[in-house]
Amino acid sequence: MRLLLVEDNVALADELVPLLQHHGYAVDWLVDGRDAAVQASDNCYDIIVLDLGLPGRDGIEILQEWRALKLTIAVLVLTARDTWADRIDGLKAGADDYLTKPFHPEELVLRIQALVRRTHSMTNQPMLEVGGLQLDEDRHCVISGTSRIQLTGSEFQLLRYFMLHAGKLLSRSHLAEHLYDNERERDSNVIEVHINRLRGKLGRSVIETRRGQGYLFRGVSA
């Protein structure tokens, strides 16, 4: 999943970026509010983590602008503003969740995971469960029946995205845009390689290829 982190605290961002990447997110990091306002509108993100106290433009102003433009990406706000009125302002501006500084980085990861599930109408599920599979996001493994199958980081990223978009036809370019953060990976055949590896672990029918169109997650056979 593609995530935009907008945070001007370099030390905090240096801690968060590798942690988020470890948990399977392709992360873009910005420090200036003016850049963030444009970047979110011009790129395909699945979630945005937005600090409010930014140079260039205030986070609340940016968030209000995104919502006015009908940008529906889930936004989790980070802020040192800890009064109740400030939290209300953030939620009124369109924030989907709110985390006050200082916080434990693992709490941010858990909130992002919960927000992603809520965005995809999986609010009551402690883990992703689709098509006969359960995805353990902390251990990077998938449970199929009584089997627990370990995944590589890339396999985990890809399977999570398919499970969150079950029933949707996803093109190769769409998957590349949302899963990878450099051109080398996007322009290679890595997606096909990882899909074949997932099929080898979960069965050939788990992901259907539609020639000239893309891929469709089917899940495992009963």
Beta strands, then each sheet from edge to edge (+ up, - down):
strand 1: 2-6
strand 2: 26-30
strand 3: 47-51
strand 4: 74-79
strand 5: 97-100
strand 6: 128-130
strand 7: 133-136
strand 8: 141-144
strand 9: 147-150
strand 10: 207-210
strand 11: 214-217
sheet 1: 2+ 1+ 3+ 4+ 5+
sheet 2: 6+ 7- 8+ 9-
sheet 3: 10+ 11-
end
